[in-house]
Each structure stands twice: as structure tokens, then as C-alpha cells.
Amino acid sequence: MTSVTATSTTSSTTSTTSSSTSSSSSLDTDDFLTLITTQLQNQNPLDPTDTTEFTNQIMSYATFNEISSMSETLTELSETMSTMSSTVTSLYEAIGGTSS
């Protein structure tokens, strides 16, 4: 039972580390809003940004943000399932079953 606890702890640590690493190297919402604000402040008043293009930029970022979030969730789910599979296999072998 001790090895099962150690495996769960290792998985949680790995998940936390990968999340913090990915967030520090990507564009976050504050950075995106700063870029959009700067773009609006520096646009040519005689030829402003097309509202359709501006809306597309915002929607593209929102879509990217949601897909990134889903990807992180699926990665965490995959790691959890892998840990659970290892735990079940260990428990099955501990009670005398044979692993295939």
C-alpha cells in the first residue's frame, strides 16, 4: 500500500510542474488584452481596424484559450488513468493474480 501512495504523490507533483511550466511560456489573457489595447491605441485614425478582423482576433484567442484548457484537462485525465491502471495492476498482483 505504501508504493501506491508514493505513486499518487509523484503523479500530482508531475502534473503541477507541467502546468506551471506551460503557463509561463504561453500568452496569457493579460498579455493578449495588452496587445489588443496597444493595437487600438496605435491604429491609424483615418484607416481604423476593421471590426470583423478585430472580432476574429478576439474569437481566435478565446478558441485557442479553450482548446489549451481542454488539452491540459485531457493530459491530467490521462495521467490519472495511467496511475489508476498501475494501482489496480499492483493491487491485483498483491492478492495473487497474474499480470498479462
Gaussian input, Z-matrix of N, CA and C with variables (Angstrom, degrees):
# hf/3-21g

backbone

0 1
 N
 C     1     B1
 C     2     B2     1     A1
 N     3     B3     2     A2     1     D1
 C     4     B4     3     A3     2     D2
 C     5     B5     4     A4     3     D3
 N     6     B6     5     A5     4     D4
 C     7     B7     6     A6     5     D5
 C     8     B8     7     A7     6     D6
 N     9     B9     8     A8     7     D7
 C    10    B10     9     A9     8     D8
 C    11    B11    10    A10     9     D9
 N    12    B12    11    A11    10    D10
 C    13    B13    12    A12    11    D11
 C    14    B14    13    A13    12    D12
 N    15    B15    14    A14    13    D13
 C    16    B16    15    A15    14    D14
 C    17    B17    16    A16    15    D15
 N    18    B18    17    A17    16    D16
 C    19    B19    18    A18    17    D17
 C    20    B20    19    A19    18    D18
 N    21    B21    20    A20    19    D19
 C    22    B22    21    A21    20    D20
 C    23    B23    22    A22    21    D21
 N    24    B24    23    A23    22    D22
 C    25    B25    24    A24    23    D23
 C    26    B26    25    A25    24    D24
 N    27    B27    26    A26    25    D25
 C    28    B28    27    A27    26    D26
 C    29    B29    28    A28    27    D27
 N    30    B30    29    A29    28    D28
 C    31    B31    30    A30    29    D29
 C    32    B32    31    A31    30    D30
 N    33    B33    32    A32    31    D31
 C    34    B34    33    A33    32    D32
 C    35    B35    34    A34    33    D33
 N    36    B36    35    A35    34    D34
 C    37    B37    36    A36    35    D35
 C    38    B38    37    A37    36    D36
 N    39    B39    38    A38    37    D37
 C    40    B40    39    A39    38    D38
 C    41    B41    40    A40    39    D39
 N    42    B42    41    A41    40    D40
 C    43    B43    42    A42    41    D41
 C    44    B44    43    A43    42    D42
 N    45    B45    44    A44    43    D43
 C    46    B46    45    A45    44    D44
 C    47    B47    46    A46    45    D45
 N    48    B48    47    A47    46    D46
 C    49    B49    48    A48    47    D47
 C    50    B50    49    A49    48    D48
 N    51    B51    50    A50    49    D49
 C    52    B52    51    A51    50    D50
 C    53    B53    52    A52    51    D51
 N    54    B54    53    A53    52    D52
 C    55    B55    54    A54    53    D53
 C    56    B56    55    A55    54    D54
 N    57    B57    56    A56    55    D55
 C    58    B58    57    A57    56    D56
 C    59    B59    58    A58    57    D57
 N    60    B60    59    A59    58    D58
 C    61    B61    60    A60    59    D59
 C    62    B62    61    A61    60    D60
 N    63    B63    62    A62    61    D61
 C    64    B64    63    A63    62    D62
 C    65    B65    64    A64    63    D63
 N    66    B66    65    A65    64    D64
 C    67    B67    66    A66    65    D65
 C    68    B68    67    A67    66    D66
 N    69    B69    68    A68    67    D67
 C    70    B70    69    A69    68    D68
 C    71    B71    70    A70    69    D69
 N    72    B72    71    A71    70    D70
 C    73    B73    72    A72    71    D71
 C    74    B74    73    A73    72    D72
 N    75    B75    74    A74    73    D73
 C    76    B76    75    A75    74    D74
 C    77    B77    76    A76    75    D75
 N    78    B78    77    A77    76    D76
 C    79    B79    78    A78    77    D77
 C    80    B80    79    A79    78    D78
 N    81    B81    80    A80    79    D79
 C    82    B82    81    A81    80    D80
 C    83    B83    82    A82    81    D81
 N    84    B84    83    A83    82    D82
 C    85    B85    84    A84    83    D83
 C    86    B86    85    A85    84    D84
 N    87    B87    86    A86    85    D85
 C    88    B88    87    A87    86    D86
 C    89    B89    88    A88    87    D87
 N    90    B90    89    A89    88    D88
 C    91    B91    90    A90    89    D89
 C    92    B92    91    A91    90    D90
 N    93    B93    92    A92    91    D91
 C    94    B94    93    A93    92    D92
 C    95    B95    94    A94    93    D93
 N    96    B96    95    A95    94    D94
 C    97    B97    96    A96    95    D95
 C    98    B98    97    A97    96    D96
 N    99    B99    98    A98    97    D97
 C   100   B100    99    A99    98    D98
 C   101   B101   100   A100    99    D99
 N   102   B102   101   A101   100   D100
 C   103   B103   102   A102   101   D101
 C   104   B104   103   A103   102   D102
 N   105   B105   104   A104   103   D103
 C   106   B106   105   A105   104   D104
 C   107   B107   106   A106   105   D105
 N   108   B108   107   A107   106   D106
 C   109   B109   108   A108   107   D107
 C   110   B110   109   A109   108   D108
 N   111   B111   110   A110   109   D109
 C   112   B112   111   A111   110   D110
 C   113   B113   112   A112   111   D111
 N   114   B114   113   A113   112   D112
 C   115   B115   114   A114   113   D113
 C   116   B116   115   A115   114   D114
 N   117   B117   116   A116   115   D115
 C   118   B118   117   A117   116   D116
 C   119   B119   118   A118   117   D117
 N   120   B120   119   A119   118   D118
 C   121   B121   120   A120   119   D119
 C   122   B122   121   A121   120   D120
 N   123   B123   122   A122   121   D121
 C   124   B124   123   A123   122   D122
 C   125   B125   124   A124   123   D123
 N   126   B126   125   A125   124   D124
 C   127   B127   126   A126   125   D125
 C   128   B128   127   A127   126   D126
 N   129   B129   128   A128   127   D127
 C   130   B130   129   A129   128   D128
 C   131   B131   130   A130   129   D129
 N   132   B132   131   A131   130   D130
 C   133   B133   132   A132   131   D131
 C   134   B134   133   A133   132   D132
 N   135   B135   134   A134   133   D133
 C   136   B136   135   A135   134   D134
 C   137   B137   136   A136   135   D135
 N   138   B138   137   A137   136   D136
 C   139   B139   138   A138   137   D137
 C   140   B140   139   A139   138   D138
 N   141   B141   140   A140   139   D139
 C   142   B142   141   A141   140   D140
 C   143   B143   142   A142   141   D141
 N   144   B144   143   A143   142   D142
 C   145   B145   144   A144   143   D143
 C   146   B146   145   A145   144   D144
 N   147   B147   146   A146   145   D145
 C   148   B148   147   A147   146   D146
 C   149   B149   148   A148   147   D147
 N   150   B150   149   A149   148   D148
 C   151   B151   150   A150   149   D149
 C   152   B152   151   A151   150   D150
 N   153   B153   152   A152   151   D151
 C   154   B154   153   A153   152   D152
 C   155   B155   154   A154   153   D153
 N   156   B156   155   A155   154   D154
 C   157   B157   156   A156   155   D155
 C   158   B158   157   A157   156   D156
 N   159   B159   158   A158   157   D157
 C   160   B160   159   A159   158   D158
 C   161   B161   160   A160   159   D159
 N   162   B162   161   A161   160   D160
 C   163   B163   162   A162   161   D161
 C   164   B164   163   A163   162   D162
 N   165   B165   164   A164   163   D163
 C   166   B166   165   A165   164   D164
 C   167   B167   166   A166   165   D165
 N   168   B168   167   A167   166   D166
 C   169   B169   168   A168   167   D167
 C   170   B170   169   A169   168   D168
 N   171   B171   170   A170   169   D169
 C   172   B172   171   A171   170   D170
 C   173   B173   172   A172   171   D171
 N   174   B174   173   A173   172   D172
 C   175   B175   174   A174   173   D173
 C   176   B176   175   A175   174   D174
 N   177   B177   176   A176   175   D175
 C   178   B178   177   A177   176   D176
 C   179   B179   178   A178   177   D177
 N   180   B180   179   A179   178   D178
 C   181   B181   180   A180   179   D179
 C   182   B182   181   A181   180   D180
 N   183   B183   182   A182   181   D181
 C   184   B184   183   A183   182   D182
 C   185   B185   184   A184   183   D183
 N   186   B186   185   A185   184   D184
 C   187   B187   186   A186   185   D185
 C   188   B188   187   A187   186   D186
 N   189   B189   188   A188   187   D187
 C   190   B190   189   A189   188   D188
 C   191   B191   190   A190   189   D189
 N   192   B192   191   A191   190   D190
 C   193   B193   192   A192   191   D191
 C   194   B194   193   A193   192   D192
 N   195   B195   194   A194   193   D193
 C   196   B196   195   A195   194   D194
 C   197   B197   196   A196   195   D195
 N   198   B198   197   A197   196   D196
 C   199   B199   198   A198   197   D197
 C   200   B200   199   A199   198   D198
 N   201   B201   200   A200   199   D199
 C   202   B202   201   A201   200   D200
 C   203   B203   202   A202   201   D201
 N   204   B204   203   A203   202   D202
 C   205   B205   204   A204   203   D203
 C   206   B206   205   A205   204   D204
 N   207   B207   206   A206   205   D205
 C   208   B208   207   A207   206   D206
 C   209   B209   208   A208   207   D207
 N   210   B210   209   A209   208   D208
 C   211   B211   210   A210   209   D209
 C   212   B212   211   A211   210   D210
 N   213   B213   212   A212   211   D211
 C   214   B214   213   A213   212   D212
 C   215   B215   214   A214   213   D213
 N   216   B216   215   A215   214   D214
 C   217   B217   216   A216   215   D215
 C   218   B218   217   A217   216   D216
 N   219   B219   218   A218   217   D217
 C   220   B220   219   A219   218   D218
 C   221   B221   220   A220   219   D219
 N   222   B222   221   A221   220   D220
 C   223   B223   222   A222   221   D221
 C   224   B224   223   A223   222   D222
 N   225   B225   224   A224   223   D223
 C   226   B226   225   A225   224   D224
 C   227   B227   226   A226   225   D225
 N   228   B228   227   A227   226   D226
 C   229   B229   228   A228   227   D227
 C   230   B230   229   A229   228   D228
 N   231   B231   230   A230   229   D229
 C   232   B232   231   A231   230   D230
 C   233   B233   232   A232   231   D231
 N   234   B234   233   A233   232   D232
 C   235   B235   234   A234   233   D233
 C   236   B236   235   A235   234   D234
 N   237   B237   236   A236   235   D235
 C   238   B238   237   A237   236   D236
 C   239   B239   238   A238   237   D237
 N   240   B240   239   A239   238   D238
 C   241   B241   240   A240   239   D239
 C   242   B242   241   A241   240   D240
 N   243   B243   242   A242   241   D241
 C   244   B244   243   A243   242   D242
 C   245   B245   244   A244   243   D243
 N   246   B246   245   A245   244   D244
 C   247   B247   246   A246   245   D245
 C   248   B248   247   A247   246   D246
 N   249   B249   248   A248   247   D247
 C   250   B250   249   A249   248   D248
 C   251   B251   250   A250   249   D249
 N   252   B252   251   A251   250   D250
 C   253   B253   252   A252   251   D251
 C   254   B254   253   A253   252   D252
 N   255   B255   254   A254   253   D253
 C   256   B256   255   A255   254   D254
 C   257   B257   256   A256   255   D255
 N   258   B258   257   A257   256   D256
 C   259   B259   258   A258   257   D257
 C   260   B260   259   A259   258   D258
 N   261   B261   260   A260   259   D259
 C   262   B262   261   A261   260   D260
 C   263   B263   262   A262   261   D261
 N   264   B264   263   A263   262   D262
 C   265   B265   264   A264   263   D263
 C   266   B266   265   A265   264   D264
 N   267   B267   266   A266   265   D265
 C   268   B268   267   A267   266   D266
 C   269   B269   268   A268   267   D267
 N   270   B270   269   A269   268   D268
 C   271   B271   270   A270   269   D269
 C   272   B272   271   A271   270   D270
 N   273   B273   272   A272   271   D271
 C   274   B274   273   A273   272   D272
 C   275   B275   274   A274   273   D273
 N   276   B276   275   A275   274   D274
 C   277   B277   276   A276   275   D275
 C   278   B278   277   A277   276   D276
 N   279   B279   278   A278   277   D277
 C   280   B280   279   A279   278   D278
 C   281   B281   280   A280   279   D279
 N   282   B282   281   A281   280   D280
 C   283   B283   282   A282   281   D281
 C   284   B284   283   A283   282   D282
 N   285   B285   284   A284   283   D283
 C   286   B286   285   A285   284   D284
 C   287   B287   286   A286   285   D285
 N   288   B288   287   A287   286   D286
 C   289   B289   288   A288   287   D287
 C   290   B290   289   A289   288   D288
 N   291   B291   290   A290   289   D289
 C   292   B292   291   A291   290   D290
 C   293   B293   292   A292   291   D291
 N   294   B294   293   A293   292   D292
 C   295   B295   294   A294   293   D293
 C   296   B296   295   A295   294   D294
 N   297   B297   296   A296   295   D295
 C   298   B298   297   A297   296   D296
 C   299   B299   298   A298   297   D297

   B1=1.4530
   B2=1.5245
   B3=1.3270
   B4=1.4574
   B5=1.5236
   B6=1.3338
   B7=1.4642
   B8=1.5204
   B9=1.3286
   B10=1.4578
   B11=1.5231
   B12=1.3181
   B13=1.4539
   B14=1.5178
   B15=1.3171
   B16=1.4642
   B17=1.5177
   B18=1.3234
   B19=1.4555
   B20=1.5135
   B21=1.3186
   B22=1.4624
   B23=1.5163
   B24=1.3213
   B25=1.4558
   B26=1.5218
   B27=1.3212
   B28=1.4590
   B29=1.5207
   B30=1.3174
   B31=1.4578
   B32=1.5229
   B33=1.3250
   B34=1.4618
   B35=1.5172
   B36=1.3072
   B37=1.4609
   B38=1.5200
   B39=1.3342
   B40=1.4562
   B41=1.5197
   B42=1.3125
   B43=1.4546
   B44=1.5219
   B45=1.3096
   B46=1.4579
   B47=1.5200
   B48=1.3211
   B49=1.4568
   B50=1.5140
   B51=1.3359
   B52=1.4568
   B53=1.5191
   B54=1.3247
   B55=1.4599
   B56=1.5154
   B57=1.3283
   B58=1.4585
   B59=1.5172
   B60=1.3158
   B61=1.4528
   B62=1.5143
   B63=1.3388
   B64=1.4470
   B65=1.5224
   B66=1.3280
   B67=1.4550
   B68=1.5241
   B69=1.3267
   B70=1.4595
   B71=1.5211
   B72=1.3283
   B73=1.4519
   B74=1.5301
   B75=1.3242
   B76=1.4470
   B77=1.5277
   B78=1.3153
   B79=1.4571
   B80=1.5226
   B81=1.3136
   B82=1.4575
   B83=1.5270
   B84=1.3028
   B85=1.4596
   B86=1.5250
   B87=1.3227
   B88=1.4737
   B89=1.5260
   B90=1.3334
   B91=1.4739
   B92=1.5322
   B93=1.3283
   B94=1.4606
   B95=1.5312
   B96=1.3235
   B97=1.4714
   B98=1.5255
   B99=1.3277
   B100=1.4625
   B101=1.5250
   B102=1.3352
   B103=1.4685
   B104=1.5267
   B105=1.3263
   B106=1.4680
   B107=1.5334
   B108=1.3286
   B109=1.4682
   B110=1.5245
   B111=1.3220
   B112=1.4694
   B113=1.5229
   B114=1.3223
   B115=1.4649
   B116=1.5318
   B117=1.3252
   B118=1.4621
   B119=1.5307
   B120=1.3326
   B121=1.4575
   B122=1.5344
   B123=1.3249
   B124=1.4606
   B125=1.5234
   B126=1.3111
   B127=1.4604
   B128=1.5209
   B129=1.2939
   B130=1.4545
   B131=1.5271
   B132=1.3398
   B133=1.4735
   B134=1.5341
   B135=1.3339
   B136=1.4619
   B137=1.5336
   B138=1.3339
   B139=1.4692
   B140=1.5326
   B141=1.3371
   B142=1.4677
   B143=1.5364
   B144=1.3145
   B145=1.4565
   B146=1.5200
   B147=1.3133
   B148=1.4596
   B149=1.5317
   B150=1.3244
   B151=1.4715
   B152=1.5231
   B153=1.3230
   B154=1.4668
   B155=1.5235
   B156=1.3209
   B157=1.4666
   B158=1.5304
   B159=1.3209
   B160=1.4600
   B161=1.5287
   B162=1.3371
   B163=1.4653
   B164=1.5265
   B165=1.3268
   B166=1.4702
   B167=1.5234
   B168=1.3315
   B169=1.4672
   B170=1.5272
   B171=1.3166
   B172=1.4697
   B173=1.5265
   B174=1.3259
   B175=1.4680
   B176=1.5337
   B177=1.3121
   B178=1.4702
   B179=1.5191
   B180=1.3228
   B181=1.4677
   B182=1.5201
   B183=1.3270
   B184=1.4685
   B185=1.5235
   B186=1.3250
   B187=1.4684
   B188=1.5174
   B189=1.3218
   B190=1.4661
   B191=1.5235
   B192=1.3209
   B193=1.4573
   B194=1.5301
   B195=1.3249
   B196=1.4634
   B197=1.5267
   B198=1.3252
   B199=1.4676
   B200=1.5262
   B201=1.3197
   B202=1.4628
   B203=1.5224
   B204=1.3137
   B205=1.4578
   B206=1.5279
   B207=1.3286
   B208=1.4672
   B209=1.5237
   B210=1.3156
   B211=1.4616
   B212=1.5162
   B213=1.3307
   B214=1.4678
   B215=1.5228
   B216=1.3304
   B217=1.4609
   B218=1.5248
   B219=1.3295
   B220=1.4682
   B221=1.5274
   B222=1.3247
   B223=1.4674
   B224=1.5230
   B225=1.3354
   B226=1.4636
   B227=1.5316
   B228=1.3301
   B229=1.4663
   B230=1.5232
   B231=1.3207
   B232=1.4583
   B233=1.5280
   B234=1.3389
   B235=1.4637
   B236=1.5268
   B237=1.3278
   B238=1.4613
   B239=1.5250
   B240=1.3233
   B241=1.4673
   B242=1.5308
   B243=1.2990
   B244=1.4621
   B245=1.5226
   B246=1.3319
   B247=1.4641
   B248=1.5203
   B249=1.3204
   B250=1.4637
   B251=1.5220
   B252=1.3143
   B253=1.4586
   B254=1.5246
   B255=1.3185
   B256=1.4722
   B257=1.5228
   B258=1.3186
   B259=1.4608
   B260=1.5206
   B261=1.3234
   B262=1.4736
   B263=1.5177
   B264=1.3184
   B265=1.4667
   B266=1.5235
   B267=1.3282
   B268=1.4694
   B269=1.5227
   B270=1.3278
   B271=1.4617
   B272=1.5257
   B273=1.3183
   B274=1.4595
   B275=1.5291
   B276=1.3231
   B277=1.4720
   B278=1.5281
   B279=1.3373
   B280=1.4634
   B281=1.5220
   B282=1.3234
   B283=1.4698
   B284=1.5245
   B285=1.3305
   B286=1.4611
   B287=1.5008
   B288=1.3080
   B289=1.4711
   B290=1.5201
   B291=1.3104
   B292=1.4607
   B293=1.5156
   B294=1.3044
   B295=1.4630
   B296=1.5182
   B297=1.3354
   B298=1.4668
   B299=1.4937
   A1=111.54
   A2=118.06
   A3=120.51
   A4=111.33
   A5=117.96
   A6=120.06
   A7=111.75
   A8=117.99
   A9=120.99
   A10=110.26
   A11=117.89
   A12=122.28
   A13=110.66
   A14=117.40
   A15=121.45
   A16=110.53
   A17=117.81
   A18=121.30
   A19=110.82
   A20=117.96
   A21=121.72
   A22=111.35
   A23=117.27
   A24=121.60
   A25=110.65
   A26=117.72
   A27=122.00
   A28=110.18
   A29=117.40
   A30=121.13
   A31=111.29
   A32=117.95
   A33=121.50
   A34=110.96
   A35=116.92
   A36=121.42
   A37=110.59
   A38=117.15
   A39=121.21
   A40=110.77
   A41=117.66
   A42=122.13
   A43=111.13
   A44=117.79
   A45=122.28
   A46=110.92
   A47=117.01
   A48=121.23
   A49=111.45
   A50=117.60
   A51=119.61
   A52=111.41
   A53=118.65
   A54=121.41
   A55=111.26
   A56=117.50
   A57=119.57
   A58=111.33
   A59=118.56
   A60=121.45
   A61=110.39
   A62=117.57
   A63=120.05
   A64=111.79
   A65=118.52
   A66=120.07
   A67=112.03
   A68=118.61
   A69=120.13
   A70=112.18
   A71=118.62
   A72=120.65
   A73=112.70
   A74=118.82
   A75=120.64
   A76=111.20
   A77=114.56
   A78=121.42
   A79=108.44
   A80=117.81
   A81=119.17
   A82=109.65
   A83=116.47
   A84=122.31
   A85=112.23
   A86=116.95
   A87=119.66
   A88=111.26
   A89=116.91
   A90=120.58
   A91=110.48
   A92=115.63
   A93=119.32
   A94=111.33
   A95=116.69
   A96=119.90
   A97=111.41
   A98=117.18
   A99=121.03
   A100=110.68
   A101=116.82
   A102=120.33
   A103=111.63
   A104=116.76
   A105=120.31
   A106=110.49
   A107=117.31
   A108=121.38
   A109=110.50
   A110=116.49
   A111=120.98
   A112=110.26
   A113=116.05
   A114=120.15
   A115=110.33
   A116=117.35
   A117=120.84
   A118=111.80
   A119=117.34
   A120=121.27
   A121=111.88
   A122=116.59
   A123=120.48
   A124=114.24
   A125=117.74
   A126=118.70
   A127=111.04
   A128=115.59
   A129=122.15
   A130=108.61
   A131=118.40
   A132=120.29
   A133=112.61
   A134=117.06
   A135=120.20
   A136=112.15
   A137=116.35
   A138=121.36
   A139=108.64
   A140=117.05
   A141=119.61
   A142=112.08
   A143=114.70
   A144=121.23
   A145=109.55
   A146=115.55
   A147=121.54
   A148=108.84
   A149=116.75
   A150=120.40
   A151=111.70
   A152=117.13
   A153=120.14
   A154=110.26
   A155=116.72
   A156=121.02
   A157=110.27
   A158=116.13
   A159=121.15
   A160=110.74
   A161=116.17
   A162=120.90
   A163=110.86
   A164=117.01
   A165=120.90
   A166=111.86
   A167=116.27
   A168=119.71
   A169=110.84
   A170=116.44
   A171=120.52
   A172=110.49
   A173=116.46
   A174=120.08
   A175=111.53
   A176=116.82
   A177=119.89
   A178=110.58
   A179=115.99
   A180=118.54
   A181=110.92
   A182=117.22
   A183=120.55
   A184=110.27
   A185=116.99
   A186=121.23
   A187=110.29
   A188=116.70
   A189=120.76
   A190=110.93
   A191=116.28
   A192=121.53
   A193=110.60
   A194=117.23
   A195=121.15
   A196=111.61
   A197=117.31
   A198=120.64
   A199=110.03
   A200=117.46
   A201=120.66
   A202=111.00
   A203=116.20
   A204=120.87
   A205=110.99
   A206=116.93
   A207=120.21
   A208=110.97
   A209=116.42
   A210=120.42
   A211=111.16
   A212=116.47
   A213=120.41
   A214=110.94
   A215=116.57
   A216=120.98
   A217=110.66
   A218=116.90
   A219=120.50
   A220=111.72
   A221=117.28
   A222=120.59
   A223=110.20
   A224=116.60
   A225=120.65
   A226=110.65
   A227=117.05
   A228=121.58
   A229=110.96
   A230=116.30
   A231=121.02
   A232=111.38
   A233=116.65
   A234=120.65
   A235=110.81
   A236=116.68
   A237=120.88
   A238=110.63
   A239=116.75
   A240=120.63
   A241=110.84
   A242=117.22
   A243=121.17
   A244=110.72
   A245=115.73
   A246=120.74
   A247=110.72
   A248=116.24
   A249=120.29
   A250=111.07
   A251=116.86
   A252=121.24
   A253=110.57
   A254=116.53
   A255=120.90
   A256=110.44
   A257=116.43
   A258=120.85
   A259=111.10
   A260=117.36
   A261=121.35
   A262=110.10
   A263=117.40
   A264=121.03
   A265=110.37
   A266=116.72
   A267=120.75
   A268=111.28
   A269=116.52
   A270=120.51
   A271=111.26
   A272=117.21
   A273=121.66
   A274=110.43
   A275=116.33
   A276=120.00
   A277=110.83
   A278=117.58
   A279=121.88
   A280=111.44
   A281=117.69
   A282=119.62
   A283=112.24
   A284=117.17
   A285=120.77
   A286=115.92
   A287=118.15
   A288=121.16
   A289=110.03
   A290=116.26
   A291=120.21
   A292=109.10
   A293=116.12
   A294=122.12
   A295=108.84
   A296=116.77
   A297=119.38
   A298=112.34
   D1=-30.94
   D2=-179.99
   D3=-62.05
   D4=-40.87
   D5=-178.80
   D6=-65.45
   D7=-31.11
   D8=177.44
   D9=-65.06
   D10=-43.50
   D11=178.16
   D12=-62.52
   D13=-42.99
   D14=179.69
   D15=-63.28
   D16=-39.14
   D17=179.19
   D18=-64.14
   D19=-42.94
   D20=179.29
   D21=-63.71
   D22=-41.37
   D23=179.10
   D24=-63.68
   D25=-42.77
   D26=179.46
   D27=-62.78
   D28=-42.82
   D29=179.86
   D30=-61.90
   D31=-42.58
   D32=-179.88
   D33=-64.75
   D34=-41.36
   D35=179.06
   D36=-63.62
   D37=-44.40
   D38=179.57
   D39=-62.52
   D40=-43.16
   D41=179.91
   D42=-61.72
   D43=-44.05
   D44=179.90
   D45=-64.34
   D46=-42.65
   D47=-179.64
   D48=-63.94
   D49=-44.58
   D50=-178.56
   D51=-66.73
   D52=-35.13
   D53=178.63
   D54=-65.62
   D55=-43.95
   D56=-178.84
   D57=-69.72
   D58=-32.06
   D59=178.85
   D60=-68.65
   D61=-45.05
   D62=-177.66
   D63=-67.61
   D64=-35.42
   D65=-178.29
   D66=-70.98
   D67=-29.56
   D68=-178.37
   D69=-76.84
   D70=-20.20
   D71=-177.11
   D72=-103.57
   D73=4.61
   D74=-177.96
   D75=-116.14
   D76=166.02
   D77=178.43
   D78=-77.55
   D79=120.15
   D80=179.07
   D81=-96.19
   D82=176.97
   D83=-175.62
   D84=-61.04
   D85=-41.13
   D86=178.95
   D87=-61.89
   D88=-42.26
   D89=178.19
   D90=-62.64
   D91=-43.51
   D92=-179.78
   D93=-63.00
   D94=-45.07
   D95=179.43
   D96=-63.80
   D97=-35.98
   D98=175.93
   D99=-63.31
   D100=-42.84
   D101=178.61
   D102=-64.06
   D103=-44.14
   D104=179.85
   D105=-64.13
   D106=-42.48
   D107=179.32
   D108=-62.86
   D109=-43.50
   D110=178.73
   D111=-63.58
   D112=-40.73
   D113=178.18
   D114=-60.76
   D115=-44.22
   D116=179.71
   D117=-65.91
   D118=-39.15
   D119=-178.75
   D120=-68.98
   D121=-30.45
   D122=-174.45
   D123=-103.81
   D124=9.03
   D125=-179.99
   D126=-74.76
   D127=156.85
   D128=179.01
   D129=-73.48
   D130=120.47
   D131=-178.42
   D132=-63.13
   D133=-27.13
   D134=179.81
   D135=-81.95
   D136=-16.26
   D137=179.23
   D138=-140.98
   D139=70.82
   D140=-176.00
   D141=-66.57
   D142=161.88
   D143=178.32
   D144=-61.63
   D145=135.38
   D146=177.47
   D147=-62.30
   D148=132.07
   D149=-177.38
   D150=-62.46
   D151=-32.94
   D152=178.02
   D153=-65.65
   D154=-43.24
   D155=178.77
   D156=-64.78
   D157=-42.63
   D158=179.53
   D159=-62.00
   D160=-45.48
   D161=178.23
   D162=-62.80
   D163=-40.47
   D164=178.22
   D165=-61.94
   D166=-38.77
   D167=177.99
   D168=-62.84
   D169=-45.03
   D170=-179.76
   D171=-64.75
   D172=-44.64
   D173=-179.25
   D174=-67.04
   D175=-36.33
   D176=177.71
   D177=-62.92
   D178=-42.68
   D179=178.53
   D180=-66.14
   D181=-42.04
   D182=179.75
   D183=-61.65
   D184=-42.09
   D185=178.31
   D186=-64.21
   D187=-46.30
   D188=178.77
   D189=-59.35
   D190=-42.66
   D191=-179.20
   D192=-61.95
   D193=-44.13
   D194=179.91
   D195=-67.32
   D196=-40.64
   D197=178.58
   D198=-64.87
   D199=-40.00
   D200=177.37
   D201=-62.76
   D202=-41.64
   D203=178.54
   D204=-63.62
   D205=-43.17
   D206=178.03
   D207=-64.02
   D208=-38.55
   D209=178.99
   D210=-62.15
   D211=-44.02
   D212=178.08
   D213=-62.99
   D214=-40.81
   D215=179.38
   D216=-64.14
   D217=-43.93
   D218=179.11
   D219=-65.62
   D220=-36.17
   D221=176.60
   D222=-63.97
   D223=-44.90
   D224=178.18
   D225=-62.65
   D226=-40.86
   D227=178.14
   D228=-62.71
   D229=-42.94
   D230=178.67
   D231=-62.36
   D232=-43.08
   D233=178.41
   D234=-64.09
   D235=-39.82
   D236=179.01
   D237=-65.47
   D238=-44.10
   D239=179.14
   D240=-63.21
   D241=-39.21
   D242=178.35
   D243=-63.82
   D244=-43.13
   D245=177.88
   D246=-63.44
   D247=-43.14
   D248=179.19
   D249=-63.58
   D250=-40.42
   D251=179.04
   D252=-62.45
   D253=-44.24
   D254=178.32
   D255=-63.59
   D256=-40.77
   D257=179.99
   D258=-64.46
   D259=-45.70
   D260=179.07
   D261=-62.59
   D262=-42.39
   D263=178.58
   D264=-62.10
   D265=-44.43
   D266=179.39
   D267=-62.46
   D268=-43.74
   D269=179.58
   D270=-66.07
   D271=-40.41
   D272=178.83
   D273=-62.64
   D274=-43.90
   D275=178.72
   D276=-67.48
   D277=-33.51
   D278=-179.08
   D279=-66.91
   D280=-30.27
   D281=179.56
   D282=-91.39
   D283=6.96
   D284=173.82
   D285=104.49
   D286=5.17
   D287=177.16
   D288=-77.08
   D289=165.00
   D290=177.88
   D291=-110.85
   D292=138.67
   D293=179.72
   D294=-84.62
   D295=140.36
   D296=-179.24
   D297=-87.70

